[in-house]
Amino acid sequence: AQRVTQPEKLLSVFKGAPVELKCNYSYSGSPELFWYVQYSRQRLQLLLRHISRESIKGFTADLNKGETSFHLKKPFAQEEDSAMYYCALSALRAGGTSYGKLTFGQGTILTVHP
Amino acid sequence: SAVISQKPSRDICQRGTSLTIQCQVDSQVTMMFWYRQQPGQSLTLIATANQGSEATYESGFVIDKFPISRPNLTFSTLTVSNMSPEDSSIYLCSALPGHLAKNIQYFGAGTRLSVL
């Protein structure tokens, strides 16, 4: 079975400060990791996935298989980053395709103060 | 990408009744899922809606309580049966378009259900 843990339910920073949202996972097989974000009054949407190795809206996340972590980072937080952030895991088959379904962490509410 | 329309957006229901939630995708998709988000909790997968066959339920969820249909590649319904106050949650539909190697899920806006 897979599990995703986000230890911080709430995280507050000031605008311009660095921010790191923590995510740890447990899964015996090969995982694909994601960060999903939900802004106020909007639906859940993908922020980034580890396979893409992209920086989206200034956010990056590196999969650390040794520490089983996928922390989300941004060097300079903006007020518009205030949202609920979910880390999620999808199990991969031996051939690299996904089973599709997601296991979510508890979520972290990020508040960026002016 | 995929645009998902989910309805109703919210409802207030009496215990013992049933509610059917509809999920419509603007394009054919490989997989569709139903999640539940209880108050203050994370999203939990209820089941995978399989086109033309019975849904695959996760541990703790059963077909009698949450019957699911998926008659084609763009539409699915979730019914919450014989509701109790404990069923008060947000129910979310998601879709996985394209090949499973492009593993990006898109979500509906959710149905906020309150059971009195």
Interface residues (C-beta under 8 A of the other chain):
Chain A: E32 R43 L44 Q45 L46 R49 I51 Y86 S90 G96 T97 S98 Y99 G100 K101 L102 T103 F104 G105 Q106 G107
Chain B: T30 M31 F33 Q41 S42 L43 T44 L45 T48 E58 L92 S94 L96 H99 L100 A101 N103 I104 Q105 Y106 F107 G108 A109 G110
